[in-house]
Structures are given as structure tokens and as C-alpha cells.
């Protein structure tokens, strides 16, 4: 992985050098389920990362950087209203977008509670928690944050093949943060076509990154 240089002036929105700005690919889409993106610090300036593009495209999302969070700081991120104007609204039901693995128990990761099917009847009351990082980084984040282990997990169904050809996947079913989140939102809200414009913009972002890699 090649991190972006941190010495050049940066776009205040996407945090990339102006010559590598990805704001042109931001494609706002309507969605009812809120999204909390917890980004590993080493992903912030990763040139091939997709979480920032995802955040710029999802109006009801928040992005927080860190590896280990204090429970007192993490708990409101999981359930409290995002904005001050939403203070009167009901707390959200948080669920984690992360697959269960047989080795979780051996790594000291607790078995997650079952997902309450009744929650799925009200996507607007849900908050999807997404860990942005490599598998190794995201698993470390999960291990170091017991509150995340206590969240029910969303199993993704009928996953498409990844279009993320600029970063190596260790398993065929592994998707980029943007692809996995779009798949989860489409599943929760029942509108897969709604996210096609964003996935199209993602394809153009990937093509741009591939072209730059080719020139290097």
C-alpha cells in the first residue's frame, strides 16, 4: 500500500493533496440507515482508501478516526443522535458490519448477540457501524473495543464480486469499505439500484488510481 504524501497542501473535504482530490467522485445518495465509519489511523492518508469517498456521498454518515476508543466516547457514537437538532429523536439501534469468523474466540473476540429481526423493519432507526482498515487492522480494532464486540452483526447476502482491483483481497468475497457499505444499505433498505450511481463513481475512482499506479 502506498500512503499519500502528507507534505503537500490538502483538500479540506477529502484530505488528499489537491492534485489527487477525489471530491469530483462524491455522489450523494438518499439513505435512511445512518452510517458510522470508524477509520483506522493508518488509513487516513491511504491513496487507495474508499471510506472518505463513502462519507462524502452519504448525507447521514459520520467518520471518526481511531484504533482504541474510550467506552464513554464510543457509546454515544453508537446510539446517540448525530446532530444537535436531532436531540429529541430516539436512540439508534447499532449493528456492526463485520463477518463472524471461526477464529474469533481464539483471538479473544466475544461472540456477538443475535440480531433482533424487529430492528430490520425500521431502517431509519438503525446505525450501521463500519470498520475501515485492512482485515488485520479492523480485527485489531474489534479486539480492542469490547463495546463493538457487543453489537449484533449484519450478515451480507448474495455478495457481488468486488470491483476494487487496485487493492489485494485475501478472500474472494472481500469488498472495499465503500462496496460493503453500499451492499449493506441496499440489503437493509431494499433499494439496490439507489446505490448504483455511487458504485459507478467508485469505478471511476478505481480507474483513476489504477492509471496513476501504471504511470508509477
N, C-alpha and C positions, 0 to 999 in steps of 0.2 A: 504494500500500500504506500502511496506517495502523498504525504500531507502537503497541504497548500502552504506556501511561504507566509510567515506572519510578519514580514518586514515591510510589505507594500501597503499603500492606502487601501482601505476596505469599504465595500458597500455596507451601509448601516443596516440594511434589511437582511441580506443573505450572508453577511460576514465574510464574503470572499473578496479577493483582490478585484478591483474594478474590471480588469481585463478578463476575469473569469466569472463575472457576475451571472447568476442564474435566475435573476428576477424575471427575465423575459419568459421563462418557462412556468412561472407561477400561474396556476389555473384554478381560481376559486370555484368550489363546488358546494352545493347545498347538502347539508347533512344534519341529522338530528342527534346522533350519538356524539357526545363530547369525547375528545381525544387528549390524553396527557402523554406527552413524549418525554421520557427520561433518557437523556443522552449521555453516554459515557464521555468523560472529558477528552479522551484521545480521538473522538470522532468529530469534535467541533471544527477542526480545520482539515478534515479528510476530504480530498478533492472529489472522491467518488461517492461520498455520502449522500443519502437521499432524504434525510429527516428534515433538513431545513426547507427543501422544496415542498415537502409534505405539509409542514407547518404553515408556510406562506399560502398554501392552497386550501387549507381547512379553516374556515372562519371560527369554528368552535373548538379550537385547539390551544394548548399551552405547551411550551417546551422549556424544560428545566435541565440543567447540566449538573452532573454529579455521579459519584460511584456509590458512596455510602451516605445515607440521609438520616438525620435525627428523626425519631418517631414523631416528635412534636411538630416537625416541619413537614414530614411526609403525609401524615394523616389528613390535614386539611386539603392537600393537593389531590388526595384520592376521592374525597367526598364533598368538600365544601364548594359552594358556587364559585365560579371563576372570577366573576366581576362584582364590584360593589353594588351595582344596580340590581344584581340577582340575589341579594342577601335574603330576600323573603321566600325564595324558591326552595323546594325540598332538597335534601341532600341526594347526591347521586349514588347509584349502585356501581361500584368499581369492579371491573373484571380484567384479568391480565391476558394479554395476547402473547402466549408463550406455550409451546407444546410440552406435555409431560414426557419425561424420558425415564427408562428403567434405572438409570444410574443416579437419579436424583437422591434417593435415600442414602446411597453410599457416599454422596457428597455432602450430606448434612442438610439437604433441602427437604422441608416438610411436605407431606402430601397435601395438595390443595383441597379445600372443601368443594363439594359438588356445586355446580351452577344451578341456581334456582330457575326452573323453566318459566315461572311467572315474570321474572325480570325481562325476559325476551319479548313480552307483549307490549312493553313501553320503551322503545329505543331512546326516546328523548330523556329518559331517567337514567340512562347508562353513561358511564365514563370508561372508555377503553384505555387501558394503560399499556403503553408500548415501550419496550426497552430497545434503545438504538445503540448497537455495537456489534462487533463480531460475536460469534457464538461463545467464545471464551470470555469476552468482556461482559456480555449480557448475563451469562451464567454466574459470573463473579458478583455482578450487581444483585442478582436474585439471592445468592448465598448470603450477602452482607446486609440484606434488608429484610428482616423477618416479617414486616408488615406486608411486603409484596408476596411472600410465601403464603400468607393467609387469604389471598384473593382467589376466588374461583377463576378458572381459566377457560378461555373460549377456544374450543377445538374447531379448526377450519376444515371445511368440507370441499371436496372436488377442486383442489387447488390447480390453477393453471401452471403451465411451465413458465419459469422465470424468464423475463426479458432483460435481465440485468447482466449483460455479457461482459461488463468491464471489471467485475469483481468475482473472484473464485468462490464457488459454493462447495461445501464439503459433502452435501447430500443433494440429490436431485430435487427434493421438494422445498429446499430453502429459497426464500424470496428476499428481496430487499425490504427495508423498513417501509418504503412507500407502497410497494406491491402488496405486502402482507396486510397493511392497514386498509388499503382500498378493498382487498378481498374480505376482510373482517367487516367493514362498514357495509359493503354490498350484501353480505350474509345477514347482518343484523337488521338492516333496513329494507331488504328485499328489492333493491333497485340497482342491479349491477351495471346497467348502462349509464347510470348517472356519473360513474367514475371513469368512463372511457376517455373523456377529454383530458383528464389529468394523466391517465396512463399513456395517452398519445403524447402529451408534453414530456412525460418521463422518457419515452422512446427517443425524443429529440435531444433531451439532455444526455442520454446514454451515447447517442451518436456523436454528439459534440465531444464528450470525454474520450471516446474511442479515437476520434480524429486527432485530438491532442496527444494521446498516447502514441499513436502512429508516428506523429512528427518527432516525438522524443526518441 
